[in-house]
Amino acid sequence: MRKVRRPPRIPKSLAKNSDRWTKELMDAIAEGKRNGTKVPERLYDRYKKDDVLNALKLMYGDKIFTYCCYCESIISDVSYEQIEHRMPKRKTLDKYPEKTFEWGNLHLACAKCNGHKGNKYDEKYPILDAVIDDIEQHLSFKVNPSCGVLRETLSKHGITTVEHADLNRDALCIARQKVFLESMDAIMKIRELKKDPKVHTAKKALRDRCNGEHGSLIKFSMTKFGIW
């Protein structure tokens, strides 16, 4: 998980319709509670618009791939992109449905992180927000030769994030290890170059990767070895 910038312009479908959609959803929930009827699924799913998805792809992607807001994996490697509600729209009928169409509550996630998180939400120590929170204050990395690279928790918010998104699942730790070893190989070559002019280009190439797959791990490694 790494910090990202949310596009300032709200997608047109949300800007135009979110207030009405929210009112209709909340009215249906209230009616359902009175009459014991089920809220139509279509009233929850109106955020699934192309312009919303494209804005989130811009927020969590580059010219080639999109990355999960939680695990930083290339989403196409594991699943299709899913629009993620940080504050789940169905925690209970009394909380969070009003956040269903709120632009600031929407992120992009892979199916594995989103599926594991489900409707979990810790109100006291909520899962981190990649736009608002300083991720490095809450999460770091721990290299374990036997099981890969773990997400190390530095705060209770970090614990919530790792647990709710299952950020230390086995396959993910091994995937991080591959990126870590590749970045360390590049870092060692940079250190060997010392004051060679080629260092400038080599550092830039590695920094550019910090915006991609497991980019926060690459930045962590560069910082740890003093070449950031």
C-alpha positions as CSV (number, residue, x, y, z in Angstrom):
1,M,0.0,0.0,0.0
2,R,1.3,3.4,-1.0
3,K,0.1,7.0,-1.0
4,V,-1.7,8.1,-4.1
5,R,-3.4,11.3,-5.3
6,R,-7.1,11.3,-6.0
7,P,-8.1,13.1,-9.2
8,P,-9.7,16.4,-8.1
9,R,-12.5,16.2,-10.6
10,I,-15.4,14.0,-9.4
11,P,-16.5,11.6,-12.2
12,K,-19.5,13.1,-14.0
13,S,-21.9,10.3,-13.2
14,L,-21.2,10.8,-9.5
15,A,-21.3,14.5,-9.6
16,K,-24.6,14.5,-11.4
17,N,-26.4,11.7,-9.6
18,S,-24.8,10.8,-6.2
19,D,-27.2,12.9,-4.1
20,R,-30.3,11.4,-5.8
21,W,-28.9,7.9,-5.8
22,T,-28.1,8.2,-2.1
23,K,-31.6,9.5,-1.2
24,E,-33.3,6.7,-3.2
25,L,-31.1,4.1,-1.5
26,M,-31.6,5.4,2.0
27,D,-35.4,5.7,1.4
28,A,-35.4,2.1,0.2
29,I,-33.5,0.9,3.2
30,A,-35.9,2.7,5.5
31,E,-38.9,1.2,3.7
32,G,-37.2,-2.2,3.9
33,K,-36.8,-1.9,7.6
34,R,-40.5,-0.9,8.0
35,N,-41.9,-3.6,5.7
36,G,-39.3,-6.3,5.9
37,T,-38.6,-6.1,2.2
38,K,-35.3,-6.5,0.5
39,V,-33.5,-3.5,-1.0
40,P,-33.1,-3.9,-4.8
41,E,-29.5,-4.7,-5.7
42,R,-29.5,-2.1,-8.5
43,L,-29.9,0.7,-5.9
44,Y,-26.5,-0.3,-4.4
45,D,-24.7,-0.8,-7.7
46,R,-25.2,2.5,-9.5
47,Y,-21.6,3.6,-8.9
48,K,-20.5,0.9,-11.4
49,K,-20.0,3.4,-14.2
50,D,-17.2,3.5,-16.8
51,D,-16.1,7.0,-15.8
52,V,-15.8,6.1,-12.2
53,L,-13.7,3.0,-13.0
54,N,-11.6,4.9,-15.4
55,A,-10.9,7.7,-12.9
56,L,-9.8,5.0,-10.3
57,K,-7.6,3.3,-12.9
58,L,-5.9,6.7,-13.4
59,M,-5.5,7.0,-9.7
60,Y,-4.1,3.5,-9.2
61,G,-2.4,2.9,-12.5
62,D,0.1,3.9,-15.1
63,K,0.2,3.6,-18.9
64,I,0.2,-0.2,-18.8
65,F,-1.2,-1.6,-15.6
66,T,-3.5,-0.9,-12.7
67,Y,-2.5,-1.8,-9.1
68,C,-4.5,-2.8,-6.0
69,C,-4.9,-0.1,-3.5
70,Y,-4.0,-2.5,-0.7
71,C,-1.5,-5.1,-1.9
72,E,0.0,-3.1,-4.9
73,S,-0.2,-6.2,-7.1
74,I,-0.9,-5.8,-10.8
75,I,-4.7,-6.4,-10.8
76,S,-4.8,-8.1,-14.2
77,D,-2.4,-10.7,-12.9
78,V,-4.9,-11.9,-10.3
79,S,-8.4,-10.7,-11.3
80,Y,-10.4,-7.9,-12.8
81,E,-10.5,-4.5,-11.2
82,Q,-13.1,-4.0,-8.4
83,I,-14.4,-0.7,-7.1
84,E,-13.7,-0.9,-3.4
85,H,-15.6,0.9,-0.7
86,R,-13.2,1.7,2.2
87,M,-16.2,2.2,4.4
88,P,-18.3,-0.7,3.3
89,K,-21.8,0.1,2.0
90,R,-23.3,-2.8,3.9
91,K,-21.8,-2.9,7.3
92,T,-25.3,-2.6,8.7
93,L,-28.5,-1.0,7.4
94,D,-27.9,1.9,9.8
95,K,-24.3,2.7,8.9
96,Y,-22.3,3.5,5.7
97,P,-24.9,3.1,2.9
98,E,-24.7,6.9,2.7
99,K,-21.1,6.5,1.6
100,T,-22.0,4.2,-1.3
101,F,-21.6,7.0,-3.9
102,E,-19.2,9.2,-2.1
103,W,-16.1,9.8,-4.4
104,G,-13.7,9.9,-1.4
105,N,-14.8,6.5,-0.3
106,L,-14.1,4.7,-3.6
107,H,-10.8,3.0,-4.4
108,L,-9.6,0.2,-6.7
109,A,-8.8,-3.2,-5.4
110,C,-8.0,-6.8,-6.6
111,A,-10.6,-9.4,-5.9
112,K,-8.4,-11.1,-3.2
113,C,-8.0,-8.1,-1.0
114,N,-11.5,-6.9,-1.6
115,G,-13.0,-10.3,-1.0
116,H,-11.1,-10.8,2.2
117,K,-12.0,-7.4,3.5
118,G,-15.6,-7.8,2.7
119,N,-17.7,-5.7,5.1
120,K,-15.1,-5.5,7.8
121,Y,-14.5,-2.0,9.3
122,D,-12.9,-1.0,12.6
123,E,-14.3,2.3,13.6
124,K,-11.7,2.9,16.3
125,Y,-8.7,2.0,14.1
126,P,-10.0,2.1,10.6
127,I,-8.2,0.6,7.6
128,L,-5.7,3.0,6.0
129,D,-6.7,5.4,3.2
130,A,-4.1,5.6,0.5
131,V,-5.1,9.2,-0.3
132,I,-5.2,10.7,3.2
133,D,-2.9,8.7,5.4
134,D,0.9,8.7,5.6
135,I,1.3,5.0,4.9
136,E,4.9,4.8,5.9
137,Q,4.0,5.8,9.5
138,H,1.8,2.7,9.8
139,L,3.3,0.0,7.6
140,S,6.9,-1.2,6.8
141,F,8.4,-4.4,5.6
142,K,10.1,-7.4,7.2
143,V,12.2,-9.7,5.1
144,N,11.9,-13.3,6.1
145,P,14.0,-15.7,4.1
146,S,11.7,-18.7,4.8
147,C,8.4,-17.1,3.8
148,G,9.1,-14.0,1.7
149,V,8.6,-10.3,2.5
150,L,6.0,-9.5,5.2
151,R,4.1,-6.3,5.7
152,E,5.3,-5.1,9.1
153,T,2.7,-3.2,11.2
154,L,3.8,0.0,13.0
155,S,0.4,1.0,14.4
156,K,-3.1,-0.3,15.2
157,H,-4.3,1.2,11.9
158,G,-1.6,-0.8,10.3
159,I,-2.7,-4.0,12.0
160,T,-6.3,-3.4,10.8
161,T,-5.1,-2.9,7.3
162,V,-2.9,-6.0,7.2
163,E,-5.6,-8.2,8.8
164,H,-8.6,-6.8,6.9
165,A,-6.9,-7.0,3.5
166,D,-4.9,-10.2,4.3
167,L,-1.7,-8.5,3.2
168,N,0.6,-11.2,4.5
169,R,-1.0,-14.1,2.6
170,D,1.6,-16.6,1.4
171,A,1.5,-15.9,-2.3
172,L,1.7,-12.2,-1.8
173,C,4.8,-12.5,0.5
174,I,6.6,-14.6,-2.2
175,A,5.6,-12.1,-4.9
176,R,7.1,-9.3,-2.8
177,Q,10.3,-11.3,-2.3
178,K,10.8,-11.5,-6.1
179,V,10.5,-7.7,-6.4
180,F,12.7,-7.2,-3.4
181,L,15.5,-9.4,-4.8
182,E,15.3,-7.6,-8.2
183,S,15.4,-4.2,-6.6
184,M,18.3,-5.2,-4.4
185,D,20.3,-6.4,-7.4
186,A,19.8,-2.9,-9.0
187,I,20.6,-1.2,-5.7
188,M,23.9,-3.1,-5.4
189,K,24.9,-2.2,-8.9
190,I,24.1,1.5,-8.2
191,R,26.3,1.4,-5.1
192,E,29.1,-0.2,-7.1
193,L,28.9,2.7,-9.6
194,K,29.6,5.2,-6.8
195,K,30.1,8.6,-8.5
196,D,29.8,7.3,-12.1
197,P,27.4,9.5,-14.1
198,K,25.4,6.4,-14.9
199,V,24.1,6.4,-11.3
200,H,21.7,9.3,-12.1
201,T,19.9,7.2,-14.8
202,A,20.0,4.0,-12.8
203,K,18.4,5.7,-9.8
204,K,15.7,7.3,-11.9
205,A,14.8,3.9,-13.5
206,L,14.4,2.4,-10.0
207,R,12.4,5.4,-8.7
208,D,10.1,5.1,-11.6
209,R,9.3,1.5,-10.5
210,C,8.1,2.9,-7.2
211,N,4.9,3.9,-8.9
212,G,4.3,0.3,-10.1
213,E,4.0,-3.2,-8.7
214,H,5.0,-3.3,-5.0
215,G,6.5,0.1,-5.4
216,S,6.4,0.9,-1.7
217,L,8.8,-2.0,-1.2
218,I,11.2,-0.7,-3.8
219,K,11.1,2.8,-2.1
220,F,11.7,1.1,1.3
221,S,14.7,-0.7,-0.1
222,M,16.2,2.4,-1.7
223,T,15.7,4.4,1.4
224,K,17.2,1.7,3.7
225,F,20.4,1.6,1.6
226,G,20.7,5.4,1.3
227,I,20.2,5.8,-2.4
228,W,16.8,7.4,-2.5
